[in-house]
Amino acid sequence: MFDSLSDGLQSAFKSLRGKGKLTEGNMREGLEIVQRSLLEADVSYPVVQEFMGHVTERALGKKVLLSLRPEQELVRIVHDELVSILGPVDPSIHLKKDGATIIMLCGLQGSGKTTTCGKLAQLLIEQKIKPTLVAADLQRPAAIEQLKVIGEQLGVPVYSETDNKNPVQVCKNGVAKAEAEGSRVVILDTAGRLAIDEELMAELARIDKKVGPDQVYLVVDGMTGQDAVNSADAFNKSLELDGVVMTKLDGDARGGALLSVKHVTGVPIKFIGTGEHFDALEPFRPEGMAGRILQMGDIVAAAAEAHRIVDEKEREELEAKMASGDFTLDDFKNMMEKVSKPGLMGRMMGLMPGMGQFKEALESEEAAGGIRQTIGAINAMTAAERRNPKIIDASRRTRIAKGAGVQTPVISQLVKQFEIMKPLMQGMAGGSMMDRAKMMQQLQGAMASGNGSLDGMRVKKGTGKRLSNAERAKLRKQREKLKRQKKRNKR
């Protein structure tokens, strides 16, 4: 996401490192690189001017020039100003207490409007809210059928009238039926055009007036640069938009539209599309986006992705197993199957601080093949072997390798890596947040070895140090708590 912009900003920060003494001239050279990077990313010129005015004023102050790490001060200033031009934003969907909340999606053809209906529905389903989709795009022949397919995939109702050519009436009928069936949210998929014209705006204005949606979102293609900003401005003048959904940010988007739209139109970005799958829609957070642009990661978004993979109950069960040392190859396989969803690991790495360099490697076909191979090897084992890999001797390794269609050393490597991981998982489950962070750093260093294996991991063993009574009591309480959690989960 925004690789060229991120690289340009990083080169500006690097230009300030290693200077014996930082002068105003050095800082201005770095700021020129920042400005050039923004313009090359197709950020609106007035936005660049205002942004650079604020950054320059703060960066040329004595506090920054005389600091021990001026490049870090500049990173902080740029981060703060990015947050300022992107926000403030309220990404929540405000639902009415009584009746259905009506959300109207509009946009040009090709912006991903109908797919976004499905993504928004998926986001609501994750919040235990089942929406109704209304197919009101009567211009594009395949739009109704596409929405029906999306509804079937998600298990949500889709209202459509094939013979009715009046979009206002279709929307009113759809809302009435959804309310009668108790739907809390109705999403209207309205018509688009190849370009903004009076007929399109008049149709959308009629729906807005007659149906009275509670929220109106414009879906724009983030790869179209300033055209997306111009579209948002034109739609906002006719409809008074509540927010923008910016799609296709996982592609070659340079970031100009994202950084310009709020400043130019006054309309906040509510959601961003980061992939083709229904779970690839994120509530927009200016702080998180600024962190991603500056290659600092977005821990909040990473945590949200993790919760999508493993729910609270599964997490408690897994943590209890890891802490008690009952983590088996079956558990390891289940984790691998969950994280092997297309694009998921790459997305997670892109959100973790300092892990962005692994994104491409983890999204490669080689990495996906390695995960499939590992799952196949575990499937070729007996239940006893999965519970206790230590019983896997030479003859068992040969049998498992034949069953999985791999060479025998692959099985040896898998068992070795699992034995490395077990104490790592145990330490992460029972340790503090600081312990977990240290473990993640070790894991990152091992992955950076180049072969993608965990051979570089060094798990700290017991030193035989005598524990105090207080330390023993604390460990005993932790074990008892995890045992109680495990018993509750079995009921």
Sequence and secondary structure as in RCSB ss.txt:
>XXXX:A:sequence
MFDSLSDGLQSAFKSLRGKGKLTEGNMREGLEIVQRSLLEADVSYPVVQEFMGHVTERALGKKVLLSLRPEQELV
RIVHDELVSILGPVDPSIHLKKDGATIIMLCGLQGSGKTTTCGKLAQLLIEQKIKPTLVAADLQRPAAIEQLKVI
GEQLGVPVYSETDNKNPVQVCKNGVAKAEAEGSRVVILDTAGRLAIDEELMAELARIDKKVGPDQVYLVVDGMTG
QDAVNSADAFNKSLELDGVVMTKLDGDARGGALLSVKHVTGVPIKFIGTGEHFDALEPFRPEGMAGRILQMGDIV
AAAAEAHRIVDEKEREELEAKMASGDFTLDDFKNMMEKVSKPGLMGRMMGLMPGMGQFKEALESEEAAGGIRQTI
GAINAMTAAERRNPKIIDASRRTRIAKGAGVQTPVISQLVKQFEIMKPLMQGMAGGSMMDRAKMMQQLQGAMASG
NGSLDGMRVKKGTGKRLSNAERAKLRKQREKLKRQKKRNKR
>XXXX:A:secstr
  HHHHHHHHHHHHTTTT SS  HHHHHHHHHHHHHHHHHTT  HHHHHHHHHHHHHHHTSHHHHTSS HHHHHH
HHHHHHHHHHH          SSS EEEEEE  TTS HHHHHHHHHHHHHHTT   EEEEE  SSTTHHHHHHHH
HHHHT  EE  TT   HHHHHHHHHHHHHHTT SEEEEEE   SS  HHHHHHHHHHHHHH  SEEEEEEEGGGT
HHHHHHHHHHHHHH  SEEEEE TTSS  SHHHHHHHHHH   EEEEE SSSTT EEE  HHHHHHHHTT   HH
HHHHHHHHHS HHHHHHHHHHHHHT   HHHHHHHHHHHTSTTHHHHHHHHSTT GGGHHHHHSHHHHHHHHHHH
HHHHTS HHHHH GGG  HHHHHHHHHHHTS HHHHHHHHHHHHHHHHHHHHHHHS HHHHHHHHHHHHHHHTTT
TSSSTT            HHHHHHHHHHHHHHHHHHHHHH 
